[in-house]
Structure formats: structure tokens, C-alpha cells
Amino acid sequence: MRTTDSLIHRIRQCLTVACVIILIPAVVVAGPDGPAADSTALETIYAAEWEWALREDPLTASHLGDPRYNDRWPDVSLASFERRHAHRQDVLKQLDKFDPAKLAPDDRLNYRLFRRQYELDVEEFPFHWHLIPLNQREGIQDAGSLADVLRLATLKDYHDWLTRLDAFPAYLDATIVLMREGIRRRIVLPRIVMERVPHQIARQIVSDPEKSLFYKPFRKFPDDIAEADRTALIAAARQAILEKIVPAYRRFAEFFEHDYLPACPGKVGAWQLPRGKELYEFRARQFTTTRLTPQEIHEIGQREVRRIRAEMELIVKQVGFQGTFKQFLDHLRTDPQFYYKDPNELMAAYLIVCKKIDPQLPKLFRKLPRIPYGVEPIPEHIAPDTTTAYYRQPSADGSRAGMFFVNLYRPEVRPKYEMEALSLHEAVPGHHLQIA
């Protein structure tokens, strides 16, 4: 499970900012009552907020390899979002005490990055985006995939996972409360997006507990886990899946089909949400880091489309294609020469692309991550509903590599000519050098 709600998405952004801050050491030359004191005070705030973020989102802590909160799910109650909003406002008041102009250059950059993230969080809150805790790509319907990133090594690790399984119904019920409030406020995603979710939920309603995603840690144990303990753990896992996980998903399936999906609008666009225009303008500022209006961004996009279209038409002539531009696009989409016949061929080709990219990196970058990355297929149970590729960050302690996931579902619609660009963006230098 990558992100289940706005809280988790935001906290992960904060953690990314915190990582940047950690990587930018402050260079202080002033006396103890000047920039040096401010630097120490800011570092104290950053460290405290890092710990706060991990406590608030145990899922991110688990993804980062921090086991301290492996026995719990996030608090996604309505009150918890109000509490976190108030906390961020308090932190911004603390930041108001500092004069950025008087900070050392590195501290000033850290300050700006950190403050911007918290200001965005506070500005977003009135739109109540946390009332949309899932979509067709990710959410509580895929919660069991958390097992893919856990490294269970001790008896306590396994008991923590069992505790999480026992607590799952309460986590799911709290998610339903969020979604009901979203229905009441008309803050829901379009039906065309959400109608993919019911079959994702249905996959979690298993009769054989060993087919559940939640069972994965019990398929293989470390050597030092005694046989008697293994037997007890397996029995407890089977019971939790059949008595807690599956009934919870049955309730969720009924709610989603009968209550939630009918409330999802048939049309698309932020305009139909409460304060939709303001939300769209906020997203434009958030994702572009500019003050450009959506209309101005749209006009830039139109100019770029015209420019790229002209380049494409030149290429059509250069390759000697006989036909219209539309026919050329149809040719790219339908000619078998541009596609692999089966998933294994597609996977092998991605590996080759990455192997070609890797030796070029030292020519362009002075510093490269020590943590490696791998290439794996996107799990079959989510492949039909997700993107062509994505990246998963490594654990913070380096015990788990970064991973470039590629979609092998229906290779006949995944052209060869997009593989290099995807690999450069999602893996290296892309997200792996960005995050690892």
C-alpha cells in the first residue's frame, strides 16, 4: 500500500523535505547568539517533526524500515485530522520567530523548504481532501501489500504484524466514516475512477487465508524462529484473516457498492466539488511552485503541444511514412513491431534498458546512491488498475533496495518506444537518485 489518504501523502512529502534538510548541513560561522543558535533551534524543530510524522503515519515508518510502530495503523478519525491541522499551525507559529534573512544560507534553504510544506498542508485542509482516502490505484483495499516491504526477523516482528491484523477492522471502519463524511460533503472522486475499486476489494475476500496478501510473512520464516512458534503464528494468522480481515472487507464491499459508488458523479472535473475552482487553483500553485493561473498554464501547454506536434510531423517525413499524422499515430499504436508478444519479453527488455543506462550515470553525476535499485513486475493483483511503471523508495537503513516496478499486464498495449523514457524517469537517474 503506497498511500491511503491525504494524511499519508502529505506526511510522506514532509518526510521527503526532512530528508533534504538532513542532507543540507548548516554551515554556521557566527557567534552562539546569532545564526548558530537559530540553526540549533531549527534542527530541533525538524527532528521533532520527523518523529511526529513517523508516529502519525506508522505505514511510512514501516516503509522506511523503522519498526517502532509496526503494530499499528494510522489514526484516520475525523478528529485526528483536526488535531494534525492544529499541530501544523502551531509549528508555523514557531517558525514565525525566525528571520530567514538572518539565517545562514543552508539554514535559509532548509527553512524555506520546510515552511512551504507546512503552509501547503494548512492551506489544503479546508478543502477536506482527506475525505477521499483511496482511489483506483491505492488505498485500504490494498492494505495487505504492506507485507511486501516488511522485514520480519524476530518473534516480536511477527507478533506486531498479528496485532496489526487484529486492529485492521477498526482501521477500515474509521476509513468508512471518512468516506461517509465525503459523501455528505460531496467530496468524492468521479465514478469512472472509483468503479475499478469493487473488484479490488473482492480480491481480498478469500476463503483460503493463505491466498490473502496479509498472509505473506508467514510463508517463510527466519531460521531462528522455532517450529512450535511457527505453528502458533500460522494458526493465529489464519484465524485473524478469516475472522477479522475478511469480514471487514465484506462490510467494506457492501458499503462501497451500495452507498459510496452511487454517490460518485458521472462527470469529471474539480469544478463539481465544493470550492472546486479554488481547489484547482491551489493545486496549480502546489504542483508548479509558481503563481501562474490555471489558464496561463493551459496556454503554456497549448504552445508546447504545437511545438512538439511540429517536431513530430518532421519526424514523420524523415522516416518516410506515407499517410496523415493521424494515420501515423494509429501506426504507432497498432503495428506489432512496436510491442512485445508476452510479459517475459517485456520484462527482459526493461532489464536491458536499465543495464544500458547504469554505466552512463558516473559520466553525468559526481555522487551516486550507495543503495542499489532493482526491477520487478508490478504485482498481478494491482497491475490492471495502475500505471505503466512506478518507483518504490528504499528503506532508510539501506536494508531494502529501491525498486522500479514495471507493468507487464497486456504487453500488447505497452510500446517499446516509451520504455527508455520511463526507465530514465522512474528509476535512474529519476526517482532513485532523487530519493535514495
LUMTORLO-995596 format. One line per 5 residues: number of its first residue (from 0); their letters; for each residue x negated, y, z of C-alpha. Coordinates in steps of 0.5 Angstrom, whole numbers, plus 500, padded with zeros to 3 digits. Each point is the difference from the previous one (the first is absolute). Layout:
NUM	A	X:Y:Z; ...
# end
This chain:
0	MRTTD	500:500:500; 497:506:498; 504:506:502; 507:499:503; 502:507:502
5	SLIHR	498:508:499; 497:499:507; 495:495:498; 499:503:493; 498:507:504
10	IRQCL	496:496:505; 496:497:495; 499:507:497; 498:502:506; 495:495:501
15	TVACV	497:501:494; 499:507:502; 497:498:506; 495:495:496; 498:506:496
20	IILIP	499:504:506; 496:495:504; 495:499:493; 499:508:500; 496:501:506
25	AVVVA	500:507:503; 493:504:499; 500:505:506; 494:505:502; 504:505:504
30	GPDGP	500:500:508; 504:496:504; 506:505:501; 500:501:492; 502:496:495
35	AADST	496:494:503; 506:500:506; 505:500:494; 497:495:497; 500:495:506
40	ALETI	507:502:502; 503:499:492; 496:493:500; 504:498:507; 507:502:497
45	YAAEW	498:496:493; 498:494:505; 506:500:504; 505:501:494; 496:494:497
50	EWALR	502:496:506; 507:503:500; 501:498:493; 498:493:501; 505:499:506
55	EDPLT	505:503:496; 499:495:494; 498:493:502; 500:498:493; 495:505:498
60	ASHLG	496:498:506; 500:492:497; 499:502:493; 493:504:503; 498:494:504
65	DPRYN	502:503:506; 503:494:504; 502:504:506; 508:501:498; 500:493:496
70	DRWPD	506:498:505; 505:506:498; 504:503:494; 500:508:500; 506:503:503
75	VSLAS	504:503:495; 506:502:504; 503:507:498; 497:503:507; 493:497:498
80	FERRH	500:505:494; 503:506:504; 494:498:505; 495:500:495; 502:506:497
85	AHRQD	500:504:506; 493:497:501; 497:502:494; 503:507:501; 496:500:507
90	VLKQL	494:498:496; 501:506:495; 500:505:506; 494:497:503; 496:501:493
95	DKFDP	503:508:500; 495:501:506; 494:499:495; 498:506:495; 498:496:494
100	AKLAP	495:506:497; 496:499:507; 499:492:498; 494:497:497; 501:498:493
105	DDRLN	501:493:501; 505:501:506; 504:505:496; 501:495:495; 502:495:505
110	YRLFR	505:505:503; 503:501:493; 501:493:498; 503:498:507; 504:506:501
115	RQYEL	503:500:493; 502:492:501; 504:502:506; 503:506:497; 503:496:495
120	DVEEF	502:495:505; 504:505:503; 503:503:494; 502:494:497; 504:498:507
125	PFHWH	506:504:499; 501:496:493; 501:494:504; 496:495:495; 499:496:506
130	LIPLN	507:497:499; 498:497:494; 496:494:503; 499:496:494; 500:500:492
135	QREGI	500:494:495; 492:500:501; 499:499:507; 504:500:507; 502:496:505
140	QDAGS	503:495:495; 492:498:499; 498:501:507; 497:493:500; 495:502:495
145	LADVL	496:503:506; 498:493:502; 495:501:493; 496:505:504; 499:497:507
150	RLATL	494:496:502; 503:496:506; 494:497:503; 502:499:507; 506:497:504
155	KDYHD	502:507:502; 500:502:493; 505:494:499; 504:502:506; 500:507:497
160	WLTRL	503:498:494; 505:496:503; 502:506:504; 501:504:494; 504:495:497
165	DAFPA	505:500:506; 500:507:500; 502:500:493; 508:500:501; 499:507:504
170	YLDAT	496:503:495; 504:498:494; 507:503:504; 496:506:501; 499:501:493
175	IVLMR	507:499:498; 502:505:505; 495:505:496; 504:498:493; 507:501:503
180	EGIRR	498:507:502; 497:500:493; 507:498:497; 503:505:505; 496:506:498
185	RIVLP	500:498:492; 492:499:500; 500:493:496; 496:498:494; 503:499:493
190	RIVME	504:493:499; 495:499:494; 494:500:505; 504:496:506; 504:495:496
195	RVPHQ	493:496:500; 500:499:507; 505:495:502; 496:494:496; 494:502:504
200	IARQI	504:500:507; 503:493:497; 493:497:500; 499:501:507; 506:496:502
205	VSDPE	496:493:500; 503:493:502; 493:498:501; 496:504:505; 493:498:496
210	KSLFY	502:504:494; 501:506:504; 495:506:499; 500:500:507; 497:493:501
215	KPFRK	494:501:496; 495:501:506; 502:493:502; 498:496:494; 493:501:502
220	FPDDI	496:501:507; 493:501:502; 496:494:502; 500:502:508; 508:500:500
225	AEADR	501:493:504; 505:495:497; 505:501:505; 500:507:500; 501:500:492
230	TALIA	506:495:501; 503:505:505; 499:506:496; 503:497:494; 506:498:504
235	AARQA	501:507:502; 499:503:493; 505:495:497; 505:502:506; 499:507:499
240	ILEKI	501:500:493; 506:496:500; 504:504:506; 497:507:499; 497:502:493
245	VPAYR	505:496:496; 507:502:504; 497:507:500; 499:500:492; 507:497:500
250	RFAEF	503:506:503; 496:505:496; 502:497:494; 507:501:502; 499:507:502
255	FEHDY	497:501:493; 504:497:495; 507:503:504; 498:506:503; 494:503:497
260	LPACP	499:499:493; 507:502:498; 498:507:504; 494:501:495; 502:504:494
265	GKVGA	500:498:493; 497:506:497; 492:502:502; 497:506:502; 499:504:506
270	WQLPR	505:505:498; 505:496:503; 497:500:507; 502:505:506; 495:505:498
275	GKELY	497:497:494; 498:506:497; 496:502:506; 497:493:501; 498:499:492
280	EFRAR	496:507:501; 497:497:507; 497:494:496; 498:504:495; 495:504:505
285	QFTTT	499:494:503; 497:496:495; 497:505:496; 497:504:505; 502:506:496
290	RLTPQ	505:506:501; 503:498:493; 507:499:499; 503:494:497; 502:504:494
295	EIHEI	493:502:499; 497:493:501; 505:498:495; 498:505:495; 492:497:501
300	GQREV	503:493:499; 503:502:493; 494:503:498; 496:494:502; 505:496:496
305	RRIRA	499:504:494; 492:500:500; 500:492:502; 505:499:494; 496:504:495
310	EMELI	494:495:502; 504:494:500; 502:502:493; 493:501:498; 498:493:502
315	VKQVG	506:497:496; 497:503:494; 493:498:502; 502:492:501; 503:501:493
320	FQGTF	507:498:503; 506:500:494; 506:503:504; 503:505:504; 498:502:507
325	KQFLD	506:496:503; 498:494:496; 493:500:503; 503:500:507; 504:495:498
330	HLRTD	494:496:497; 496:501:507; 506:497:504; 501:494:496; 494:498:496
335	PQFYY	498:493:503; 492:502:499; 501:506:506; 503:494:505; 497:494:503
340	KDPNE	504:494:500; 500:498:507; 498:502:507; 494:497:501; 497:503:493
345	LMAAY	502:507:503; 497:499:507; 494:497:497; 500:507:495; 500:504:506
350	LIVCK	494:497:504; 496:501:493; 502:507:500; 498:501:507; 494:497:499
355	KIDPQ	498:505:495; 502:506:504; 496:498:506; 493:500:497; 501:507:498
360	LPKLF	502:503:507; 493:502:502; 499:504:494; 505:504:502; 500:500:508
365	RKLPR	495:501:505; 504:497:505; 504:494:499; 504:496:506; 497:494:503
370	IPYGV	506:497:501; 502:496:493; 506:499:497; 504:494:496; 505:499:495
375	EPIPE	506:496:502; 507:499:497; 506:503:503; 504:495:504; 505:497:495
380	HIAPD	506:502:505; 499:507:499; 497:500:493; 507:501:496; 501:507:504
385	TTTAY	494:503:501; 495:504:496; 494:497:495; 495:501:505; 498:503:507
390	YRQPS	495:500:505; 499:498:507; 495:503:504; 495:496:504; 500:499:508
395	ADGSR	497:506:504; 495:495:503; 498:497:493; 502:493:501; 505:500:494
400	AGMFF	498:503:494; 504:505:496; 505:496:495; 502:502:492; 507:497:499
405	VNLYR	502:499:493; 507:498:498; 500:493:496; 507:500:499; 503:500:493
410	PEVRP	493:501:497; 503:501:493; 502:507:502; 493:502:503; 496:502:495
415	KYEME	492:499:499; 499:508:499; 503:502:507; 495:495:504; 494:504:500
420	ALSLH	503:507:502; 504:496:505; 494:497:503; 496:507:500; 506:503:504
425	EAVPG	502:494:505; 493:497:501; 493:503:498; 499:506:500; 507:502:502
430	HHLQI	503:498:507; 495:495:502; 494:506:500; 506:505:503; 502:495:506
435	A	494:495:501
# end
